[in-house]
Amino acid sequence: MPLRKRTRPIQEHSPEDWLPLEESAEIEVSSEDPEWPIEGALLRDTTRGWRAAQAGAQTLRIRFDEPQSLSAIHLEFEEKERERLQEFALQWSDDRGRTFRAIVRQQFSFSPAGATREVEHYTVDLVGVTDVVLHVNPDISGRPVLASLAALRLR
Protein backbone atom coordinates (compact mmCIF):
# COMPACT_ATOMS: atom_id res chain seq x y z
CA MET A 1 0.00 0.00 0.00
CA PRO A 2 1.45 3.42 -0.92
CA LEU A 3 2.09 6.02 1.73
CA ARG A 4 -0.64 8.65 1.97
CA LYS A 5 0.84 12.13 1.78
CA ARG A 6 0.14 15.72 0.85
CA THR A 7 2.23 18.81 0.29
CA ARG A 8 1.58 21.71 2.60
CA PRO A 9 3.39 24.99 1.86
CA ILE A 10 5.10 26.89 4.65
CA GLN A 11 2.72 29.56 5.88
CA GLU A 12 4.04 33.10 5.50
CA HIS A 13 2.65 35.74 7.83
CA SER A 14 1.74 39.28 6.93
CA PRO A 15 2.11 42.15 9.41
CA GLU A 16 -1.63 42.06 10.04
CA ASP A 17 -1.32 38.54 11.48
CA TRP A 18 0.64 39.75 14.51
CA LEU A 19 -0.75 41.44 17.61
CA PRO A 20 -0.68 45.25 17.50
CA LEU A 21 1.33 45.68 20.71
CA GLU A 22 1.15 49.47 20.45
CA GLU A 23 -2.62 49.15 20.97
CA SER A 24 -2.78 46.30 23.48
CA ALA A 25 0.23 46.36 25.80
CA GLU A 26 2.70 48.33 27.87
CA ILE A 27 6.38 47.57 27.33
CA GLU A 28 9.07 47.56 30.02
CA VAL A 29 12.69 47.37 28.93
CA SER A 30 15.75 47.33 31.19
CA SER A 31 17.90 49.42 28.84
CA GLU A 32 17.42 51.16 25.51
CA ASP A 33 19.76 52.93 23.12
CA PRO A 34 17.91 56.10 22.00
CA GLU A 35 19.01 55.37 18.42
CA TRP A 36 17.61 51.81 18.63
CA PRO A 37 14.34 52.02 20.67
CA ILE A 38 12.25 48.94 21.45
CA GLU A 39 9.60 50.03 18.95
CA GLY A 40 12.02 49.00 16.21
CA ALA A 41 11.70 45.36 17.25
CA LEU A 42 8.04 45.20 18.33
CA LEU A 43 5.95 47.22 15.92
CA ARG A 44 4.46 45.16 13.10
CA ASP A 45 5.58 47.43 10.27
CA THR A 46 9.20 47.96 11.38
CA THR A 47 12.39 45.95 11.00
CA ARG A 48 14.93 48.34 12.52
CA GLY A 49 15.43 46.38 15.74
CA TRP A 50 16.29 47.28 19.35
CA ARG A 51 19.61 47.56 21.14
CA ALA A 52 20.40 48.05 24.82
CA ALA A 53 22.25 51.14 26.03
CA GLN A 54 24.30 49.16 28.58
CA ALA A 55 26.23 45.92 28.13
CA GLY A 56 25.10 42.71 29.77
CA ALA A 57 21.90 40.80 30.34
CA GLN A 58 18.65 42.63 29.57
CA THR A 59 14.94 42.06 30.14
CA LEU A 60 11.96 42.97 27.99
CA ARG A 61 8.48 42.64 29.47
CA ILE A 62 5.21 42.90 27.57
CA ARG A 63 2.27 43.63 29.91
CA PHE A 64 -1.05 43.19 28.15
CA ASP A 65 -3.94 45.52 28.93
CA GLU A 66 -6.31 42.54 28.75
CA PRO A 67 -5.40 38.83 28.94
CA GLN A 68 -4.50 37.38 25.55
CA SER A 69 -4.50 33.97 23.90
CA LEU A 70 -1.23 33.36 22.05
CA SER A 71 -0.67 30.79 19.31
CA ALA A 72 2.76 31.84 18.00
CA ILE A 73 5.91 33.65 19.10
CA HIS A 74 8.45 34.80 16.52
CA LEU A 75 11.95 36.03 17.44
CA GLU A 76 14.81 37.29 15.30
CA PHE A 77 18.32 38.09 16.50
CA GLU A 78 21.17 39.44 14.39
CA GLU A 79 24.90 39.91 15.00
CA LYS A 80 27.27 40.75 12.15
CA GLU A 81 30.28 42.09 14.05
CA ARG A 82 31.50 39.66 16.73
CA GLU A 83 31.59 36.02 17.59
CA ARG A 84 29.62 35.20 20.72
CA LEU A 85 27.35 32.68 22.43
CA GLN A 86 23.98 34.18 23.34
CA GLU A 87 21.24 32.81 25.56
CA PHE A 88 17.63 33.88 25.76
CA ALA A 89 14.67 32.73 27.82
CA LEU A 90 10.97 33.36 27.26
CA GLN A 91 8.43 33.17 30.08
CA TRP A 92 4.73 33.92 30.44
CA SER A 93 2.31 34.75 33.23
CA ASP A 94 -1.45 34.58 33.59
CA ASP A 95 -1.56 36.39 36.96
CA ARG A 96 -0.06 39.83 36.18
CA GLY A 97 3.47 38.67 36.83
CA ARG A 98 3.14 37.11 40.27
CA THR A 99 4.28 33.78 38.80
CA PHE A 100 5.92 32.86 35.51
CA ARG A 101 6.12 29.68 33.45
CA ALA A 102 8.92 28.85 31.05
CA ILE A 103 8.27 28.76 27.32
CA VAL A 104 11.81 28.18 26.09
CA ARG A 105 15.47 28.74 27.00
CA GLN A 106 17.97 28.53 24.20
CA GLN A 107 21.60 29.26 23.37
CA PHE A 108 23.11 29.86 19.95
CA SER A 109 26.39 31.05 18.49
CA PHE A 110 26.95 34.02 16.24
CA SER A 111 29.89 34.21 13.88
CA PRO A 112 30.50 37.09 11.43
CA ALA A 113 31.99 34.60 8.99
CA GLY A 114 28.94 32.33 9.12
CA ALA A 115 25.91 32.49 11.38
CA THR A 116 24.85 36.14 11.68
CA ARG A 117 21.09 35.66 12.10
CA GLU A 118 18.95 33.48 14.35
CA VAL A 119 15.22 33.13 13.66
CA GLU A 120 12.98 31.22 16.04
CA HIS A 121 9.29 30.53 15.59
CA TYR A 122 7.36 28.77 18.35
CA THR A 123 3.84 27.42 18.08
CA VAL A 124 2.21 27.77 21.48
CA ASP A 125 -1.22 27.37 23.05
CA LEU A 126 -1.28 29.93 25.85
CA VAL A 127 -4.56 31.25 27.26
CA GLY A 128 -5.10 34.20 29.58
CA VAL A 129 -1.61 35.63 29.05
CA THR A 130 -1.08 38.85 31.00
CA ASP A 131 2.72 39.12 30.63
CA VAL A 132 5.47 37.83 28.35
CA VAL A 133 9.09 38.26 29.44
CA LEU A 134 12.20 37.90 27.28
CA HIS A 135 15.57 37.67 29.06
CA VAL A 136 18.60 38.12 26.79
CA ASN A 137 22.16 37.38 27.86
CA PRO A 138 24.12 38.57 24.81
CA ASP A 139 27.34 36.75 25.73
CA ILE A 140 27.30 34.02 28.33
CA SER A 141 31.08 34.32 28.77
CA GLY A 142 30.44 37.66 30.48
CA ARG A 143 32.18 39.91 27.97
CA PRO A 144 30.64 43.41 27.78
CA VAL A 145 28.30 43.00 24.80
CA LEU A 146 25.15 44.98 24.01
CA ALA A 147 21.97 42.90 23.80
CA SER A 148 19.86 43.38 20.69
CA LEU A 149 16.70 42.06 19.13
CA ALA A 150 15.80 42.35 15.46
CA ALA A 151 12.12 41.42 15.93
CA LEU A 152 9.62 39.93 18.34
CA ARG A 153 6.11 39.18 17.11
CA LEU A 154 3.17 37.55 18.90
CA ARG A 155 0.01 36.05 17.55
N, C-alpha and C positions, 0 to 999 in steps of 0.2 A: 504494500500500500504506500503511495507517495505521501510525503510530508505535506501537511496543509500549511500554507504560508500566505502572507500578504506583505506588500511594501507599504510602509507608513513614513511619509516624509518628516524630517525634523521640523518642528513647529517654530517658526520665527515669531517674535513678539514685536508689536508696534508700541510706540510710547503710550498710547491710550490704554494698553493692557495693564500698565503698572499703576499702583496707588498714587494719587496726587498728594504727596506728603505735605506740600505747602498748604493744602486745604484741610488736612486731617490730623496733623501731628505737630508737636513741639520737639525741637531737636536740641540735645545737650551734647557739647563736644568739649573734650578736655583741653584742647589747644587748636588754634587755627591761624594759619598764615593769612594775613589780610589779602594777599595776592591770589590765594588759593582757598576761598571760603567753602564751607561744607555744601553750600547750594550747588557747587560745581559737580558734586558726586551724587546728589540726591534728586535733583529736579529731573523730571522725565525728558525734557527737551535739551539737556546739556550733556556735554561729555568732557568738560574741562578738568574735573577731578578736584580733590581736596588734598591739602598737605598741612601737617601740624607745624606750629611755630617753634616748638621745642622738641629736641631729640628724645627718644625713648618711647616706652609703651604709652598708648593713647586709648581713650574710650569714647565711643559714639553711642548715644542713647536716643532712641526714637520713642516718644511718649504719645500714644494715640489719644485724641480727644474722646473717642468712643471705642470700646472694644472692637477688634477686627478679627475676621477669619482670614488666615493666610494659606495660600496653596503653593507659593513659590518664592524663593529668595535667590537673587542674582547678585553676584559680587565680581568685581574686576579690580585687579591690582596690576600696577605697571612699575617697572624699575629698569631704566636703560643705562644707568651710570655706574653702579657698583654691584659686586657680587655679595650676596648676603642670604641668610636663612631666616625667613619670616614665619611668624606664627600668628594665627588669628583664632578667635573663639566667638561663636554666636550663641546668645542665650535669649530666652523669652520669658515673659511673666504674664499671668492672667489676674494678678492681684495688686496692680499699680506699683510693682517693684519690691514688694515685701519678700517675695521668694522668686527665684529664677530657675529655669530648667535648661539644660544644655541642648543645643541643636547640633553643633559640630565644633570640633577643635581640629585645626589642621596646620601643618608646616609645609613650606615649599621653598625651593631655592631659586634665586634670581641670578642670572649671569649675563652681563652685557654681550658676551659673544654667542649666547644661545637663548636661554629662556628669559625673556624680558616682560612677559605678560602671563598672568594667571587669571583664568576665568572659571568661576564656580557657579553652578546652577543646582539648587536643591529643591526637590519637590517635597512639600511638607503638607501636613493636615493639622493646622493649629487653629483652635477656636477660642474666642474670647481674649485675644491678645491685647494687652494694654501697653506693653513695653517690649522693645527689641533692643538688645545691647550687642555691640560689636567691640571686642577688645583686640587691638592690633599691637603686637610686639614686632617692630620692624627689623630687628636683628637680635636673635636670641643669644648671640655671643656677648651682648652688652655694649657693643660699639655705639657711639653717638650717631644714630641715624634718624632721619625724620620719617615718621609714619606718613603714608599716603593711601589714597583710595581713589581709583578711577571712577567707579560707579557702584552704587548699591540700589537695587530695585526690589520692590515687594509687590506681590500680587496675592 
